[in-house]
Amino acid sequence: MTLWNSRSRALFAAVGLGLGGYAFAAVIVLLAAFSLIALGIPVLRRPSLLVAVSVVMGQGVAFGLFALAYLRYTGRGIGYIKVRVPTLRDFGWFAGGFVVFYGGLIAVSLVLTTFGIQSAQNELSTLGEEDPRVFLLLIPLSFLLIGPGEELLYRGVVQERLRETFGPWPAIALASLIFAFVHVFSLQGAGKLVYLGILFVLSPILGAAYEYTRNLVVPALIHGAFNALQFALAYLMMTGQLPS
């Protein structure tokens, strides 16, 4: 097999995993929602319940099942994903990665504000505006499901698959691009390209944390902590406890 064919196959597999995982999650969430509606549970009229179903069945169940199915189908096995109990060094990477990640968001936000550039909103934020209690639900779910689920698929499997052929840094960049792109389906309003650009700029921090620690727990914690802080601040602003 030529190098070009090897890289083409790796890229095709990574894109397929990224898009396929999101599509699979959408199907699972829809099936779960319709099942609850059939049982007489008004999912669509209760934002907190809709978010719970989306996160639990999407990031929590579907992403994990899709990643494990790929590993089983290709014979790579669960050991392909690098996970272990965090060490003090890992916690140092978590703390540093979180500061850099959030600091990067602040810096980018200041630039966008200066130039009057608007970013789109994630649909979870829209649901939270309808019922601020949704943000409180999303805080623990960020650590338990959102961070671990997305990092399992996009760093543990997609980035690792690209790493086999392209090496560490190209794999981080390509995985970040795929990770950013799939979020287009969960955005609302104008400024979608801006939102995706922000994700693409910040995501390599998660990829680098995984590469240097070889422990998926570290980017999952960074991701979860970042989302949790965002949701906590959104709740405080929506309830008037923090100036907007």
C-alpha positions, 0 to 999 in steps of 0.5 A: 500500500502506498503512503498516499493510499494509507493516508487517504484511508486514515483520513476517510476513516477519521471523517467517517468516525466523526460524522458517523458518530454524530449521525448515530447519536442523533438517531439514538436521541430521536429514538429515545425521545419518540419512545418517551413521547409514545409513553406519554412523557412530554419531552418536547415541552420540558427543556430539562428533560429534552437536554437530559435525553440528548446528553445521556443518549447522545454523548453518554450512550451513542458516542461510546457505543459507536467508538467501541463498535469501531474498535471491535470491528477493526480488531483494535480492542479497548486497549487502543484507547489510553485511559488510566488513573490520573497521576499528579503530572496528569492533574498538572496538565489538567490545570494548565490545559484548563487555564490555557483553554479558557484563557484562549476563549477569553482572548478570542472573545475580546477580539470578536467583540472589538471587531463586532463579530457575532458567534452562533449559539449551541442549541443547549444554550438556547434550551437553557435560556427557556429554562435556566435550570437546564444549565444546572443540569448540564454542570454535572453532565459536563463532567460525567458525559459530555467531556468523556463522551466527546473525548472518547470518540474524537480524541481517543479514536479519531485522533488516535486513528490519524496518529497511526498514519500522519503522526502526532501533530497532524493528527491533532490538527485534523482531529480538531478540524473534524471535531469543530466541523461536526458541531455545525449541526448543533448551532443556531443563529448567525455566525456559525463559521465563527463558532466553528473557527473558535472550536478549531483554534481551541481544540488542539489544546485537548489534543495536545493534552491527550498526546502528551499524557497518553491518558484520555482522562486529562482532556475529558476533565479539561473539556468537562470543566470548561463546559461546566464553568460556561454553564454555571456562568450562563445560569448566573447571568440568566437568573440575574446573579451575574451581570450580562 
